[in-house]
Amino acid sequence: MGCNFCVKKSVIFTRDIVDDVSFGWGDKKIDISDCIYSKFGLFIDRGYLRFVDLEDCDCLDHGNKIEIQFCPFCGNRLNKGE
């Protein structure tokens, strides 16, 4: 049972978040092209709703996580460790 979000760990949404910005010296102006972005995503993983850098999300310790017991989309009961 379940849906694509809780069974297959499909990404619910992604956001590009500024990871680093170089700063200017003197009269150099900073613009949007000076920003370095990381792609963050939200998905359900092992009983948690996780918001993480998609390039570095294999470890459960990375990113922000909220423990949940049920999938918010289909209501499937989530078991830790699956």
C-alpha positions in Angstrom: 0.0 0.0 0.0 1.0 3.6 -0.1 1.6 6.2 -2.8 4.6 7.4 -4.8 5.6 9.8 -2.1 5.8 7.4 0.9 6.7 4.2 -1.0 9.1 5.3 -3.8 10.5 8.4 -1.9 9.5 10.7 -4.8 10.5 14.3 -4.1 7.5 16.4 -3.1 9.1 19.7 -4.2 12.5 21.3 -4.8 14.0 24.7 -4.1 17.3 26.3 -5.2 18.8 27.8 -2.1 21.8 30.1 -2.1 24.7 28.1 -0.8 27.5 30.7 -1.2 27.9 34.2 -2.5 31.1 35.9 -3.4 31.4 39.5 -2.3 32.8 42.4 -4.2 35.8 44.5 -3.3 35.8 48.2 -4.0 33.3 49.2 -6.7 32.5 45.7 -8.0 28.7 45.2 -7.8 27.3 41.8 -6.8 24.5 40.4 -8.9 22.5 37.2 -9.0 25.0 35.4 -11.2 27.5 35.6 -8.3 25.4 33.2 -6.2 26.1 29.5 -6.0 22.9 27.4 -5.4 22.2 24.0 -3.9 19.1 22.1 -4.8 17.1 21.2 -1.7 14.1 18.9 -1.7 11.3 17.7 0.5 10.5 14.0 0.7 9.3 11.2 3.0 12.1 8.9 4.2 12.0 6.2 7.0 9.2 7.8 8.9 10.4 11.3 8.6 9.5 14.3 6.4 13.0 15.5 5.3 14.2 18.7 3.8 17.7 18.2 2.6 20.4 19.0 0.0 19.6 16.5 -2.7 23.3 16.0 -3.5 24.0 14.9 0.1 20.9 13.2 1.5 21.8 9.5 2.0 22.4 9.9 5.7 19.4 10.4 7.9 21.4 12.9 10.0 21.7 15.4 7.1 19.1 18.2 6.7 16.0 19.0 8.7 13.6 16.2 9.6 10.2 15.9 11.3 9.0 12.6 12.5 5.7 11.5 11.1 3.6 8.4 11.5 1.3 8.7 8.5 1.8 9.8 4.9 0.2 13.2 4.5 -0.9 12.3 0.9 -2.5 8.8 1.2 -2.7 8.2 5.0 -0.5 5.1 4.9 1.0 4.2 8.3 4.8 4.7 8.1 7.1 2.3 9.8 10.7 3.3 10.7 13.4 1.4 9.0 11.5 0.6 5.9 
